[in-house]
């Protein structure tokens, strides 16, 4: 049974309200959980550390489930989208959205020549109007440039209502068309039209019209029917194109939701450590860039940043996998080199995360010791003693380039108060030709070398100068600085 549209709209509003309430509750729970973990990390109580680890594991599982749920939702949307449009868009709106169609214009011109008629139309009939994506001869009927008319001027509507051909040799004398505005006002004197179908439904008519009475032969009607089959193929292609656009829009929305769920709501608060980060999406694509940071026992801070190959939902889901594996090994107090090796093991068996770039680091503010490991990642910028240098030392290759179980290397650095490490994904500096990438990397170094008050101020300055507007690739940027000892 078809339910009234207002009932369906009410269902959607109720569902939307429930989702918003659940999202708000989840946000509050995440904020409370993060606060509890911060307290646990700052404590020497081993019970609290165990609870914090369990919370991290639950959060990782939740991220993974969200990735799976988002992917399942998209698959359901695609299965449904393969047959239907968005609920708010009608078949008529979908078919007319693209405007005039040169292929249908040529088809009607050919029909007019073959039939020897003044006017031929591909008419799509809607609730209040008819639209002509294909037409020939309207200028000769005094309707130059016209591509739509009010429904009351449509003779083709009768073809759609009957879902059968309509053939009239003398419209003025016809019981149905006598007195019709298209006859009395426009001057249509003879009409022959056959229905056009899309997705099994009558949506319009292919018709031929004359400004004087004429007889239509069976061959004329058959010729119209043959042309109609060609027109229907064009209309089906328009429908499929519209669906493809809507499916792509749904995928972009699902991908953005998933990727936003990967970014932490806030960065951890750790004594003597200052953190700042930002993410900028691509203009038209959803990428696989991500970052995260965690407070570890002993007031240490772990951080990571990565870039998954590709775009869309698959890239966002792959980023979720990397983030979850990374988190699980950091919770086991693994070193950055070990964590990166485990990510490489995953990439060796999962094509969707292969050839990703990643950097993982741990900073101990008590000693200033920073250890980090990178796989195919753009070179970091080190800020120390008022100077900024690009760390050009060789790192590990992209994930999955080396076989599983291969030990990977890490680097160590002694940081002093005020020193900072700047990490970023390639969308910040990469341009063609390669010389442009080198020039942008040098601009980044110079920006980092200028005075800046806080890591957030540096992040804002870098994005303002290197990423001021829309771009083709997404960007993740992360800054960690060692602060002064507490008095």
Secondary structure, DSSP 8 states (H G I E B T S, - for coil): ----HHHHHHHHHHHHHHHHHHHHHHHHHHHHHHHHHHHHHT---HHHHHHHHHHHHHHHHHHHHHHHHHHHHHHHHHHHHTT---TT--HHHHHHTT---HHHHHHHHHHHHHHT-SEEEEEEE-SSEEEEEEEESGGGGT-TT--EEEGGG-SHHHHHHHTS-EEES-GGG-TTTTT-HIIIII---EEEEEEEEETTEEEEEEEEEESS-----HHHHHHHHHHHHHHHHHHHHHHHHHHHHHHHHHHHHHHHHHHHHHS-SS---BTTEEEEEEEE--SS--EEEEEEEEEETTTEEEEEEEEEEEESHHHHHHHHHHHHHHHHHHTTT--HHHHHHHHHHHHHH-GGGTT-EEEEEEEETTTTEEEEEEES----EEEETTEEEE-----B-STTSS-TT-----EEEE--TT-EEEEE-GGGT--SSHHHHHHHHHHHHHHHHS--SSHHHHHHHHHHHH--S--SS-EEEEEEEE-----
